[in-house]
């Protein structure tokens, strides 16, 4: 029996306090660049995705960990205000809440440095117990929390598990990759993440992407996000046959969080019964629109409905 706090969608992921600096161009190594502005805002891949899902009007729970500092409490309160069930929050003692520094140039390109902080204190037991209690239809996870916690959540999940393997940890082992792929139903990497999972160079062409997919030992649905070029949908990754889904052309202001917007829209569409092609098409549109907005945490406004 599902609990009274059940949600059809659960996000297992990170929450961060983001500080964004706008500048004419991203600095080179050893270079100092003066910022034209600063913005403090909530972030973290898990929180970004959960907030966007909630903004579609769908119930969503976030399983996450904060520190015992003031920032953690503020972020929890902000999540509640945005409609995210935050009852499955864990607090790490003597830990700072996760944070990120985001540099954005005048073309919307960004560089991001993340200090995981308390995000890395989310334990496998905490993640699996939350999933077992909620029993959701969909679980969406990323890799800004410990890989073993993500694997535990996937194992405890009886519904559809969607993995956005971002960012790829430098010490991600072959066994961990195998476990992540084995327990994922839908995998959503970008080009560089696909390369990391296969041990191949970052693919630049569709042909090279297909070569990577052929090396990927994954039997589920694969969606390779391509930024402004949309996405390649592989309904069955083992067949290595793709469908190109274009993205609308926009003038980007801030591309940070575009991947989170894509994943949130994807799971929202799937949970409401849309087909894979419909879901990926909608996700490409929403992710493109998100790059015209300031900040990594955006809501699907201006006609982005699921009807």
C-alpha positions as CSV (number, residue, x, y, z in Angstrom):
1,X,0.0,0.0,0.0
2,X,1.3,3.4,-0.9
3,X,1.8,6.0,1.8
4,X,-0.3,9.2,2.2
5,X,2.7,11.2,0.9
6,X,3.0,9.1,-2.3
7,X,3.9,10.9,-5.5
8,X,3.9,9.4,-9.0
9,X,7.3,10.9,-9.6
10,X,10.3,11.0,-7.3
11,X,13.5,12.8,-8.0
12,X,16.6,11.5,-6.2
13,X,19.2,14.3,-6.4
14,X,21.1,17.3,-5.3
15,X,20.2,20.7,-4.0
16,X,22.6,23.6,-4.2
17,X,22.9,27.3,-3.4
18,X,23.9,28.8,-6.8
19,X,25.9,32.0,-7.3
20,X,25.9,33.1,-10.9
21,X,28.2,35.7,-12.5
22,X,27.5,37.2,-15.9
23,X,30.4,38.3,-18.0
24,X,31.3,39.2,-21.6
25,X,33.3,36.0,-22.1
26,X,34.4,33.1,-20.0
27,X,37.9,33.5,-18.5
28,X,40.9,31.6,-19.8
29,X,43.3,29.8,-17.5
30,X,45.0,32.5,-15.3
31,X,42.8,35.3,-16.6
32,X,40.7,37.6,-14.4
33,X,37.4,38.8,-15.9
34,X,35.1,41.4,-14.3
35,X,31.5,40.3,-13.9
36,X,28.7,42.5,-15.1
37,X,26.3,41.1,-12.5
38,X,25.7,38.5,-9.8
39,X,22.6,36.5,-9.0
40,X,22.1,34.2,-6.0
41,X,19.4,31.5,-6.5
42,X,18.5,27.9,-5.6
43,X,19.9,25.2,-7.8
44,X,21.2,21.7,-7.9
45,X,20.2,19.2,-10.6
46,X,17.8,17.4,-8.4
47,X,16.0,20.5,-7.2
48,X,16.0,22.0,-10.7
49,X,14.2,19.0,-12.1
50,X,11.8,18.6,-9.2
51,X,10.7,22.3,-9.4
52,X,10.1,22.1,-13.1
53,X,8.0,18.9,-12.7
54,X,6.0,20.5,-9.9
55,X,5.4,23.6,-12.1
56,X,3.6,21.3,-14.5
57,X,1.1,20.7,-11.7
58,X,2.3,17.2,-11.0
59,X,2.9,15.8,-7.6
60,X,6.7,15.2,-7.1
61,X,8.8,14.2,-4.2
62,X,12.5,15.0,-3.9
63,X,14.9,12.7,-1.9
64,X,17.9,14.8,-1.0
65,X,20.3,15.8,1.8
66,X,21.2,19.3,3.1
67,X,23.7,20.4,5.7
68,X,23.0,21.8,9.2
69,X,23.6,25.4,8.1
70,X,21.2,28.2,7.3
71,X,21.3,27.6,3.6
72,X,19.9,24.1,3.9
73,X,16.8,25.3,5.7
74,X,16.2,28.1,3.3
75,X,16.5,25.7,0.3
76,X,14.0,23.3,1.9
77,X,11.5,26.1,2.4
78,X,11.9,27.3,-1.2
79,X,11.2,23.8,-2.5
80,X,8.0,23.6,-0.5
81,X,6.9,27.0,-1.8
82,X,7.5,25.7,-5.4
83,X,5.2,22.7,-4.7
84,X,7.9,20.0,-4.2
85,X,7.2,17.4,-1.5
86,X,10.3,17.8,0.7
87,X,9.4,15.4,3.5
88,X,12.1,13.0,2.4
89,X,15.0,15.4,3.3
90,X,18.0,14.2,5.2
91,X,20.3,16.4,7.2
92,X,24.0,15.9,7.5
93,X,25.7,17.1,10.7
94,X,28.8,19.3,10.4
95,X,28.3,19.6,6.7
96,X,27.7,22.6,4.5
97,X,24.8,22.5,2.0
98,X,25.9,22.0,-1.6
99,X,26.8,25.1,-3.6
100,X,27.8,26.0,-7.1
101,X,29.5,28.9,-8.9
102,X,28.2,29.5,-12.4
103,X,29.9,31.7,-15.0
104,X,27.7,32.8,-17.9
105,X,29.0,34.6,-21.0
106,X,27.0,37.0,-23.3
107,X,26.1,34.1,-25.6
108,X,24.6,32.0,-22.8
109,X,27.5,29.5,-22.6
110,X,28.5,28.6,-19.1
111,X,31.1,27.0,-16.9
112,X,30.1,25.5,-13.5
113,X,32.0,24.5,-10.4
114,X,30.1,22.5,-7.9
115,X,30.9,21.8,-4.2
116,X,28.7,18.8,-3.4
117,X,28.8,19.4,0.3
118,X,26.0,17.5,2.1
119,X,24.7,16.1,-1.3
120,X,27.4,13.5,-0.9
121,X,26.1,12.4,2.5
122,X,22.9,10.9,0.9
123,X,23.3,7.2,1.8
124,X,22.1,4.1,-0.1
125,X,19.9,3.2,2.8
126,X,18.3,6.6,2.9
127,X,17.6,6.6,-0.8
128,X,16.3,3.0,-1.0
129,X,14.0,3.4,2.1
130,X,12.5,6.6,0.6
131,X,11.7,4.9,-2.7
132,X,10.3,1.8,-1.0
133,X,8.0,4.0,1.1
134,X,6.8,6.2,-1.7
135,X,6.5,3.5,-4.4
136,X,6.5,5.9,-7.3
137,X,5.7,5.3,-11.0
138,X,8.8,7.1,-12.1
139,X,12.1,7.8,-10.5
140,X,14.5,10.4,-12.0
141,X,18.1,10.6,-10.8
142,X,21.4,12.2,-11.6
143,X,25.0,11.9,-10.4
144,X,25.4,14.9,-8.2
145,X,24.8,12.5,-5.2
146,X,26.8,9.4,-4.5
147,X,26.6,6.7,-7.2
148,X,25.8,4.0,-4.7
149,X,22.8,5.9,-3.5
150,X,21.5,6.2,-7.0
151,X,22.0,2.5,-7.6
152,X,20.2,1.7,-4.3
153,X,17.3,3.9,-5.4
154,X,17.2,2.1,-8.7
155,X,17.2,-1.3,-7.1
156,X,14.4,-0.3,-4.8
157,X,12.3,1.1,-7.5
158,X,9.4,-1.0,-9.1
159,X,8.5,1.6,-11.6
160,X,10.4,3.3,-14.5
161,X,13.9,4.5,-13.6
162,X,15.3,7.4,-15.6
163,X,19.0,8.2,-15.2
164,X,20.5,11.5,-16.3
165,X,24.2,10.5,-15.8
166,X,25.4,14.0,-15.1
167,X,28.0,14.9,-14.1
168,X,30.1,11.8,-14.6
169,X,32.3,11.3,-11.6
170,X,36.0,11.0,-12.5
171,X,36.3,7.8,-10.4
172,X,33.2,6.1,-11.8
173,X,34.2,2.4,-12.0
174,X,33.3,-0.1,-14.7
175,X,31.2,-2.1,-12.1
176,X,29.3,1.1,-11.2
177,X,28.5,1.8,-14.9
178,X,27.3,-1.7,-15.3
179,X,25.0,-1.4,-12.3
180,X,23.6,1.9,-13.4
181,X,22.9,0.7,-16.9
182,X,21.4,-2.6,-15.7
183,X,18.9,-0.9,-13.4
184,X,17.9,2.0,-15.7
185,X,15.0,1.9,-18.1
186,X,15.7,5.2,-19.8
187,X,19.1,6.8,-20.1
188,X,19.6,10.5,-20.9
189,X,23.2,11.5,-21.5
190,X,24.7,14.3,-23.5
191,X,27.5,13.7,-26.0
192,X,30.3,13.9,-23.4
193,X,28.5,11.7,-20.9
194,X,27.9,9.1,-23.6
195,X,31.6,9.1,-24.4
196,X,32.5,8.6,-20.7
197,X,30.1,5.7,-20.4
198,X,31.6,4.0,-23.4
199,X,35.3,5.0,-23.1
200,X,35.2,6.5,-26.5
201,X,36.1,10.1,-27.8
202,X,33.3,12.6,-27.5
203,X,31.2,12.1,-30.7
204,X,30.7,15.1,-33.0
205,X,28.6,13.5,-35.7
206,X,25.5,11.3,-35.8
207,X,27.6,8.5,-37.1
208,X,30.0,8.8,-34.2
209,X,27.1,8.8,-31.8
210,X,25.8,5.6,-33.3
211,X,29.3,4.1,-32.9
212,X,29.3,5.0,-29.2
213,X,25.8,3.5,-28.8
214,X,26.9,0.3,-30.4
215,X,29.6,0.1,-27.6
216,X,27.1,0.8,-24.8
217,X,25.9,-2.3,-23.0
218,X,22.4,-1.0,-22.4
219,X,19.1,-2.6,-23.4
220,X,16.7,0.2,-22.5
221,X,15.6,3.5,-24.2
222,X,18.4,5.9,-24.9
223,X,18.0,9.7,-25.5
224,X,21.2,11.5,-26.4
225,X,20.7,15.3,-25.9
226,X,22.5,17.5,-28.4
227,X,21.9,21.0,-27.1
228,X,20.7,23.3,-29.9
229,X,20.5,20.4,-32.3
230,X,17.8,18.6,-30.3
231,X,18.1,15.0,-29.4
232,X,18.6,11.5,-30.8
233,X,16.0,9.0,-29.6
234,X,17.0,5.3,-29.6
235,X,13.7,3.5,-28.5
236,X,15.8,0.3,-28.1
237,X,19.5,1.1,-27.6
238,X,20.5,-2.5,-28.6
239,X,19.1,-1.9,-32.1
240,X,21.2,1.3,-32.6
241,X,18.4,2.9,-34.7
242,X,17.6,6.5,-33.9
243,X,15.0,9.1,-34.5
244,X,16.2,12.7,-34.8
245,X,14.2,15.2,-32.7
246,X,15.0,18.8,-33.6
247,X,15.0,21.7,-31.2
248,X,13.6,25.2,-31.9
249,X,16.2,27.8,-32.7
250,X,16.4,30.4,-30.0
251,X,18.7,33.2,-28.9
252,X,20.2,31.7,-25.7
253,X,20.7,33.9,-22.6
254,X,21.7,31.3,-20.1
255,X,22.1,27.6,-21.0
256,X,22.7,26.4,-17.4
257,X,20.0,24.0,-16.4
258,X,18.9,23.2,-19.9
259,X,19.6,19.5,-19.4
260,X,17.6,19.6,-16.2
261,X,14.7,21.2,-18.0
262,X,14.8,18.5,-20.6
263,X,14.7,15.7,-18.1
264,X,11.9,17.2,-16.1
265,X,9.7,17.8,-19.1
266,X,10.5,14.3,-20.4
267,X,9.3,12.5,-17.2
268,X,6.3,14.9,-16.8
269,X,5.2,14.0,-20.4
270,X,5.7,10.2,-19.9
271,X,3.8,10.2,-16.6
272,X,0.8,11.8,-18.2
273,X,0.7,9.2,-21.0
274,X,2.5,10.8,-23.9
275,X,4.5,8.7,-26.3
276,X,8.3,8.7,-26.3
277,X,8.4,10.8,-29.5
278,X,5.9,13.2,-28.1
279,X,7.7,13.4,-24.8
280,X,11.2,14.0,-26.3
281,X,9.7,16.6,-28.8
282,X,8.1,18.5,-25.9
283,X,11.3,18.2,-23.8
284,X,13.4,19.7,-26.7
285,X,11.1,22.6,-26.9
286,X,11.1,23.3,-23.2
287,X,14.9,22.9,-22.9
288,X,15.4,25.4,-25.7
289,X,13.0,27.9,-24.2
290,X,14.8,27.5,-20.8
291,X,18.0,28.8,-22.3
292,X,16.2,32.2,-22.9
293,X,15.6,32.5,-19.2
294,X,18.0,33.6,-16.4
295,X,19.0,30.9,-13.9
296,X,19.1,27.1,-13.8
297,X,15.7,26.6,-12.1
298,X,12.9,27.4,-14.5
299,X,9.2,26.7,-14.7
300,X,7.3,25.6,-17.8
301,X,5.3,28.8,-18.4
302,X,4.3,30.6,-21.6
303,X,2.2,27.9,-23.1
304,X,4.3,24.8,-22.0
305,X,1.4,22.7,-20.8
306,X,0.9,19.0,-21.1
307,X,-2.6,19.2,-22.6
